[in-house]
Amino acid sequence: MGRKSNEFANAEANERRNLEKIKCSAIVSVTDFDAGKMTVNVKPLVQREISGTYVSPPPILGVKVAYIPLEIEVDGKKATVKVDIKPGDIGTVVFLDVDSDNSMKTGAESKPNSSRIHSGDDAVFIGVMQKG
C-alpha cells in the first residue's frame, strides 16, 4: 500500500479539526445542584487538546437535569423517589444538536431561537454515574 498523498492527508487533518469542534457529550463533575430549578453546574473532567497542549474546558452552568419521576409502592403506600445530586458526583452531559430554548419553554415543536449547534447552552445532564 502506498503512502497517502499530501492532498488526502490534508483533507483528513481538516476533517479531524472540524470534528473536534463538535460537542456530543462529556463526563462531568457536579459543582452545584439547584433542586428547585432542576439544574446543575458542572466541570468537564476530560481535558481537550488545543495546539498540542491539554487544557481544562470551562465549566458549564445552569444545565437542565433530565428527570424521570420514579414512583414506588411499599405496603400500599406510594412515594416518589427524589433526585439526590451532590457536588462531586460524576455524570454525563449531552449537547443537543440545535438551540432548544423555544421547545423547552413551550413544550411544543418550534423553530430554533438561534443558529447555535452543539452548545453548552443546550446541554442536558442525563444522570449520575458510578466511579470506577
C-alpha positions as CSV (number, residue, x, y, z in Angstrom):
1,M,0.0,0.0,0.0
2,G,1.4,3.4,-0.9
3,R,1.7,6.5,1.2
4,K,-1.2,8.9,1.4
5,S,-1.0,11.8,-0.9
6,N,-0.4,15.2,0.7
7,E,-3.8,16.3,-0.5
8,F,-5.5,13.3,1.1
9,A,-3.6,13.8,4.4
10,N,-4.5,17.5,4.5
11,A,-8.2,16.7,3.9
12,E,-8.1,14.1,6.7
13,A,-6.4,16.6,9.1
14,N,-9.0,19.3,8.2
15,E,-11.9,16.8,8.8
16,R,-10.4,15.9,12.2
17,R,-10.2,19.6,13.2
18,N,-13.8,20.1,12.2
19,L,-15.0,17.0,14.1
20,E,-13.1,18.1,17.2
21,K,-15.2,21.3,17.3
22,I,-18.4,19.3,17.6
23,K,-19.6,18.6,21.2
24,C,-21.7,15.5,21.6
25,S,-21.3,14.6,25.3
26,A,-18.9,15.0,28.2
27,I,-18.1,13.3,31.5
28,V,-18.5,15.9,34.2
29,S,-18.3,16.6,37.9
30,V,-21.2,18.4,39.6
31,T,-20.2,21.6,41.3
32,D,-23.7,22.7,42.3
33,F,-27.3,21.4,42.2
34,D,-30.4,23.6,42.3
35,A,-33.2,21.2,43.2
36,G,-35.8,24.0,42.7
37,K,-34.8,24.7,39.2
38,M,-33.6,21.2,38.5
39,T,-30.3,22.5,37.1
40,V,-26.6,21.7,37.8
41,N,-23.3,23.5,37.3
42,V,-20.7,21.1,36.1
43,K,-17.0,20.9,35.3
44,P,-15.9,18.7,32.4
45,L,-13.3,16.2,33.5
46,V,-11.6,15.3,30.3
47,Q,-9.1,17.9,29.1
48,R,-9.1,18.9,25.4
49,E,-6.1,19.2,23.2
50,I,-5.5,22.7,21.7
51,S,-2.4,23.1,19.5
52,G,-0.6,20.2,21.3
53,T,-1.4,21.4,24.8
54,Y,-4.1,19.8,27.0
55,V,-6.4,22.4,28.7
56,S,-9.3,22.2,31.1
57,P,-12.6,23.0,29.4
58,P,-14.6,25.8,31.1
59,P,-17.5,25.0,33.5
60,I,-21.0,24.6,32.1
61,L,-23.5,26.5,34.1
62,G,-27.3,26.1,34.5
63,V,-27.5,22.7,32.8
64,K,-31.0,21.2,32.8
65,V,-31.3,17.9,34.6
66,A,-33.1,15.1,32.8
67,Y,-35.5,13.8,35.4
68,I,-37.8,10.8,35.1
69,P,-40.0,10.7,38.2
70,L,-40.0,7.2,39.7
71,E,-43.0,6.2,41.8
72,I,-42.8,3.2,44.1
73,E,-45.3,1.5,46.3
74,V,-44.4,-0.3,49.5
75,D,-47.1,-1.8,51.8
76,G,-49.8,0.0,49.8
77,K,-48.1,3.4,50.3
78,K,-47.0,5.3,47.2
79,A,-43.9,7.5,47.2
80,T,-41.8,9.3,44.6
81,V,-38.1,8.8,44.6
82,K,-36.3,12.2,44.6
83,V,-33.2,13.1,42.7
84,D,-30.2,13.3,45.0
85,I,-27.4,15.0,43.1
86,K,-24.5,16.3,45.2
87,P,-21.3,18.3,44.4
88,G,-18.6,15.9,43.4
89,D,-21.0,13.4,41.7
90,I,-19.8,12.3,38.3
91,G,-22.3,12.3,35.5
92,T,-22.8,12.8,31.8
93,V,-23.9,15.8,29.8
94,V,-25.2,15.6,26.3
95,F,-25.3,18.6,23.9
96,L,-28.5,18.9,21.9
97,D,-28.0,19.4,18.1
98,V,-29.7,22.8,17.9
99,D,-30.9,25.7,20.0
100,S,-33.7,24.1,22.1
101,D,-34.9,27.2,24.1
102,N,-38.2,27.7,22.4
103,S,-39.2,24.0,22.7
104,M,-38.1,23.8,26.4
105,K,-40.2,26.9,27.2
106,T,-43.3,25.8,25.5
107,G,-43.1,22.0,25.5
108,A,-44.1,22.2,21.8
109,E,-42.5,21.8,18.4
110,S,-40.9,25.1,17.5
111,K,-38.2,26.7,15.4
112,P,-34.7,27.1,16.9
113,N,-34.2,30.5,18.6
114,S,-30.7,30.9,17.1
115,S,-28.3,29.2,14.8
116,R,-26.2,27.7,17.6
117,I,-25.4,24.0,17.4
118,H,-23.9,21.5,20.0
119,S,-23.7,24.4,22.5
120,G,-23.3,24.3,26.3
121,D,-26.4,26.4,26.3
122,D,-28.3,23.3,25.1
123,A,-26.7,20.8,27.4
124,V,-28.7,18.3,29.4
125,F,-27.4,16.4,32.5
126,I,-28.6,12.9,32.0
127,G,-27.6,11.3,35.2
128,V,-25.0,10.3,37.8
129,M,-22.6,7.5,37.1
130,Q,-20.6,5.3,39.4
131,K,-16.9,6.0,39.6
132,G,-14.6,3.1,38.8
